[in-house]
Amino acid sequence: MSDLIANPKPGDNAQPLTVSELSGLLKRTVEDRFGFVRLRGELSGVKRAASGHLYCCLKDEGAVIDGVMWKGGAQRLAFRPEDGLEVIATGKLTTYPGRSKYQVVIDSLELAGEGALLALLEKTRARLAAEGLFDAGRKRRLPFLPRVIGVVTSPTGAVIRDILHRLADRFPSHVIVWPVLVQGHGAAEQVAAAVRGFSGLAPGDPVPRPDVVIVARGGGSIEDLWSFNEEVVVRAIAECPIPVISAVGHETDTTLADYAADRRAPTPTAAAEMAVPVRIDLLATLADLGNRKRRAVWRPLELGRERLAARARMLPRPEALLQPQAQRLDDLAERLRRALGDRSAKGRERLAGVAARLSPSLLSRTAAEAQRRLDRARLAPALIERPLRHGHDRLAALARVMSQLHPEKPLERGYAIIRDGSGKALTTRAEAAGEALLHVQFRDGALSAVPASSAPPPPPPPAPRRRPAAPPAAQDDLFG
């Protein structure tokens, strides 16, 4: 039974420890001994918890150690941790009593040399390329002559001065600068926000929307240019609806922003040259096109003149065309002169013949004969009386018709004529009702009357006296 129950032995000072006490002692010992460590290894099993903490493993050829990075430190990382990256972790070694494991609490995480940085860059490039962000088919053509140019760069560096100077030399344009950090913590987020800010401008906003955006930075090491390799910048450039020119670093520097942009410029100055044409060259081109247009307009006229001159040389001279007609005119004039002379001669001959027949004795004899015939002629009375009688009958018939058509003839049959004050005959009741005084003419005289709605009329004016018709004048006797 002595082996079953733990009993203290005489002289034994090793008191038994609880598991928690031993874990605490191990934790204090490890943290005191390894309070600051720097580990180089390959990341494995990288994952982010919902709380924002980062969990991973650091391994090499012979060992593996767990690592944890709390939320605050994970948010400050300058790159995105991925499996397979070789890194240098700085922190402290501690234990996790709940599982009797030790782990590294990482304060900072850095890539282990430029090779690891390039490996991370290649992995990121391959992943984004698989999504189609670098496809040549999605790249757009730059506008020929942008009115507004947006520039995303540092406002204090030499880059913006080079761009503005080059734009002023080639083609002065309206430039909007969005100031950002181009390296260091938060630079990638600022560059992405600037690109998205230009994309969000509407055409009618107070700040005009650029026609092209230049993302520029001067040269530097791969660490200095790393902000333009961040995924947030690449996605912002790829999603920008405005054509983007990437001008990051020098000609030999290449970033992921260059792959995502619509055009890559080797330098910021070259980006300005890509954005706008040379104004002097444009003016020269316009002048040349104007000259070509004028030549194109005048060339048909010159050809027409040449053809007209060639055809005019083939035409006969006007003198040659008029010579036959002039000869014919001379011939006709000569014939006319001879014909007029012949006609005058024949007329003189006929006049001489007639003049020979006209003598005073012949004229006297002809006149005496005409007088004898006139004396023998007598006028018969019937020849004159018959037309007079016919005329008298016609005149009597017209007189009878006139007496029947006389306007006062119906007065003899009991009718009357109603006149207004001016003597005008009224034919309707409406006209009579509108008069203040009416004159009623009868066969033997006239009376004045007032309509029932009018006042007593004044005394009627004297009736017009008819002038008796003069008897027809007697016709003189034609025979006395």
C-alpha positions, 0 to 999 in steps of 0.5 A: 500500500506504500507504493499506492499513496504518495507520501513525503520522504524524509529530506525530500524538498521537491514539492509536486507542482500542478500542471498550471504551475508548471505551464506558468513556470515554462511561460515565464522562463520562455518569455524571459529567455526569448523575449525578442527573437527574429526568425527566418522561415517559409510561411505556411497555413496563413489564415486571417480570423474574423477578429482580424488576427493572423495565424500562420506557421514558420518552417524550414527543412527541419522544424515548424513553429506556430505564429500569431500576429494580432489585429493591429500589427496585421493591419500595418503589413506592407504586403499580403502574407501568402503560403510559400513566402520566405519572411523574417518575423520579429517578435517574442516566444511564448507558450499556449498553456491550453495546448502545451504548445509554444508559438511566436507572437509576431510584431512585424513581418518582412520579406526575406530579401529581394528574391522573396519580394519578387516571388511575392510579386510573381505570385500576385501577378499570376493570380491577377492575370488569371482574373483577366485584369491584364488582358490586352483586349480590355485595354482602351485607346487613348483620346487623341486630344484630351481636354482635361488630364488627371495626374495622380502623384506626389505634389512635391516631387519632380515628377509633376513638374516634368509632366506640366513642363512637357505638356506646356511644351507640346500642347497646353492642357487643363491638368488636375493633380490629385496629391497622394503618397507614392511610397510608405504606409498608406500610399497604395490606399491613397493611390487607389482612392485617387483613381477611383475619385477621378472615376467618380466625377460626373461630366456636369460636376464643378471639377471637370472629369478627366479624359485621361489619367496619368499615375506617375512616380519617379524611380526607386528600388523595388521596395520604393515602388511596392505600393504600385504592386498592391492589389488595391491599386491594380484593381482600381486602375483596371476598373477605371472607366477613364483611360489610364497611363502608368508612368511608375519608375524609370524605363527598366522598372515594371510594376503591376500597375503597368500591366493593368493600365491601358498604356505604359510609359517608360517615364513620367515625361514620356507619359505626358508625350503620350497624352497629348500631341505636339501642337506645332505638328498639328498646326503644320498638319492642318496647314498641309491639309489645307494646301492639299484641299486647295490643290484638290479644288484648283486641280480640276479647274487647271485641267479644264483650262488646259483641255479648253485651250487644247480644244480652242487650238483645234477650232478654226479661226473666226475669219475662216468661218466668216469668209464664205458668208462675207463673200455671199454677202458681197454677191447678194449686195451686187445682185441687189444693186443691179436689180434696183437699177433694172427696176428703176429703169422699168419704172421710168419706162412705164411712167413715160408710157402713162405720161404720154397718154395723159393730155389736157384734152383727154382729161377735159373729155373725161370730165365732160362725160362724167358731168353728162352722166351725173346730169342724166341721173335722177333721185326717185322719191320712194328711195328716200320716203321708204327709209323715213317711214321705216324709221318713224315706225321704229320710233313710235314703237320705242315710245310706246314701250317707254311709256309702259316702262315709265316708273310712274305709269303704275300710279295711274292704276292705284299704286303709290311710291314710298320715298325717304327724305332724300327722294330714294324709293323704298322697297322693303318694310324694314327700310321704311320703318327706319325712316323718320319721315316718308313721302308717298307719291300718288298719281295726282300728287304727294303726301308726307307720312310718319311711321307709327313709332315716329314723331309727327312729320314736318310739312312735306317738301314740294313734289318734284315737277315733271318736265314735259317731254319735248316733241320730236323735232320735225325733219327737214325736207330733203327736197326743199 
